[in-house]
Amino acid sequence: MEVYQKLIVFVNSNLALKFRTELINEAKKNKWLNRSDFEEDYIKNVMTDDIIICLESPKFSFNNNTDLQAFVWMRHSKNEFEVFNIIPSLTRKLTYEQYNFILDQLYKCVVKKVAVKLELDTMITSPYKSMTEIIGEEAYERLYRFSRSANKSTGNTNPFDFERWCEFVFTLFRQNVKLNSDEFVRWLEENEGWSEDLAWKLAVDLEYALDILEKYEHSK
């Protein structure tokens, strides 16, 4: 399953401002613009003490037929600079592939060079993630068993399907596994052939069930 990549640069607080300066200078060499006006507005509206960087990318030709440009936002917190958002400037929304393309361009052309210069470690995650990686083997086994056995027109309402659904929910809860609703829905639709409506119904059911279990646990 394709996912949004994460980019983190490990920067101690005493080097944070130097990294920011070096990054902006390197960005300019590669036709990325520092949008200090956006940074000021963000800091004023969010009222944060974090160091914020906003870079406007050059215009890229994506897949040879689409112009692609975006604003990349980075934030320094807990000795890390992390890209926390990428916002398109020419389209309404970025696909996973477009988002990761912009991130990769910033990493290869700008961030990596600065990190080498300042001897900093970086981490960029994979653009793909399996459900096993997200929730672990045991929970995945129970989810897979439910999905493959369930009637995809009725969801978890059949008694036998509901029993398998509960096994999955209880495993997530016992192991304190966090599952993003968007990723859950995408997996159900793309990998298992569930309809969008039922996939979202299951996601809502899952969130509600985990909330109930959490409240019950704290009521003891």
MONORGI-V693190 format. One line per field, one symbol per residue. psi: psi as a letter, one per 30 degrees, with the letter a starting at -180 (. if undefined). Layout:
psi: ???
This chain:
psi: kklklkkkkjjleffeeeeeeeeeeeeefggkkkifeeeeeeeeefilflkkkkkkllkljkgggkkkklkkkkkkkhgkkkjfkjkkfflekkleeeeeeeeeeeeefdeeeeeeeghkklkklkfkkleeeefleeeeeeeeeeeffljgffbgfkeeeeeeeeeeeeeeeeghkkjkeeeeeeeeeeffglleeeeeeeeeeeeeeeeeeeeeeff.
